[in-house]
Amino acid sequence: MFIPYGKQTITKEDKAAVEQVLSSDFLTQGPRVPDFERAVAEKVGAEHAVAVNSATSALHLACLALGLGVGDRLWTTPITFVATANCGLYCGADVDFVDIDATTGLMCATALRKKLEAAERTGTLPKIVVPVHLAGSSCDMKQIGELAKEYGFAVIEDASHAIGGYYRDSPVGCCRFSEITVFSFHPVKIITTGEGGIATTNDTELAQKLSDLRSHGIVKDPSRFEAACSGPWSYEQQSLGFNYRLTDIQAALGLSQLDRLEAIVMERHRLYKRYQELLEGLPARLMRIPAGVKSSLHLAILRLDDTDARHHLRVFCGLRKAGIGVQLHYSPVHLQPYYRRLGFHEGNFPTAEAYAHNAISLPLYPGLTDSQQLLVSASVRTHLNT
Ligand SMILES: *Cc1c(COP(=O)(O)O)cnc(C)c1O
């Protein structure tokens, strides 16, 4: 039997919620999407939430709403999913990276400051910086927010992993130190809508832009029309948007899942703590969670003491052969073939590159059984001791 690194849990309440929409008048553009948006906004303490069909779409729209375009720069971390960087390229901007902190795996605020100082001298400051809350642990948003003020860039938090997490007692998503926060509802993430994502913000104008761009740039409210309203059939396309809409079927699933957010995060913490106990004494440790952060624990990332790439590969392959779906989150984005063709290469971000040679994500999700967790731990023990 194969144990994946992450997996959704679907209850009978989830199924009932979805079925209810299927029997209703609206499969999409009905009441469930705004219901879901309000519920997420309330849960994370933001003024607005705009639901879309993926976090990738949310990142793209966030960049567009913030005016990112040709000649602009977006910086993010190399240790993320490719979508975090790709959104800058979608807008015609240049993408660059900031190296990580060796122990937390998160964008290093000191490295960011150094890079900003250098960029200021050469007139190449970024318009947007996208910190990623890897594994569910918030980046140091206070420091990043202060740098944003000092250097005049906007911040999009990629919180795809982090719904249910906290930074200094504030829920991730409240946008205290950012313009926009993005969450993913892919099935491996904390809660799911099948595919789906959402952007939260406290800025009414940004929320309006996100909402317009999600649906072709079409405006339906006559009070916002540019031209005189010619009849009750009218709508106006005012910007070049997309069809990035979430369906009501998905939103109903999301609403039902959101009800269990605290329980889901609590169960992840229980499992994580058990891993800590089961893996004690091994030449490896679960990745450090920064002080002041309550992680949503999307991932249990094990860091091997031995930083030799061949050792990492051996352990990885051994676990896979044992039916354990370990994964690497992530192979550095700048070393992907597409990014190499843009000019990036080995040595650009040494800490991120080293991270990729000793990080292993272990299975972690509600529904992982005690015996499965024992099996994973025993297997890790075996492969680390050979
Ligand atoms: C999953 C993920 C995304 C993309 O999410 P989708 O909803 O699949 O588009 C973006 N960034 C990070 C860090 C992710 O983990």
The ligand as an SDF file (V2000), in Angstrom:
LIG
                    3D

 15 15  0  0  0  0  0  0  0  0999 V2000
   -0.0010   24.4740   -4.3590 C   0  0  0  0  0  0  0  0  0  0  0  0
    0.7770   25.7300   -4.4340 C   0  0  0  0  0  0  0  0  0  0  0  0
    0.5170   26.7340   -5.3770 C   0  0  0  0  0  0  0  0  0  0  0  0
   -0.4570   26.5530   -6.4750 C   0  0  0  0  0  0  0  0  0  0  0  0
   -1.6970   26.1980   -6.0210 O   0  0  0  0  0  0  0  0  0  0  0  0
   -2.8370   25.7130   -7.0530 P   0  0  0  0  0  0  0  0  0  0  0  0
   -4.0920   25.9370   -6.2770 O   0  0  0  0  0  0  0  0  0  0  0  0
   -2.5530   24.2820   -7.3380 O   0  0  0  0  0  0  0  0  0  0  0  0
   -2.7310   26.5780   -8.2500 O   0  0  0  0  0  0  0  0  0  0  0  0
    1.2470   27.8970   -5.3110 C   0  0  0  0  0  0  0  0  0  0  0  0
    2.1960   28.0770   -4.3860 N   0  0  0  0  0  0  0  0  0  0  0  0
    2.4940   27.1430   -3.4760 C   0  0  0  0  0  0  0  0  0  0  0  0
    3.5570   27.4040   -2.4550 C   0  0  0  0  0  0  0  0  0  0  0  0
    1.8140   25.9310   -3.4920 C   0  0  0  0  0  0  0  0  0  0  0  0
    2.1370   24.9770   -2.6180 O   0  0  0  0  0  0  0  0  0  0  0  0
  1  2  1  0
  2  3  1  0
  2 14  2  0
  3  4  1  0
  3 10  2  0
  4  5  1  0
  5  6  1  0
  6  7  2  0
  6  8  1  0
  6  9  1  0
 10 11  1  0
 11 12  2  0
 12 13  1  0
 12 14  1  0
 14 15  1  0
M  END
$$$$
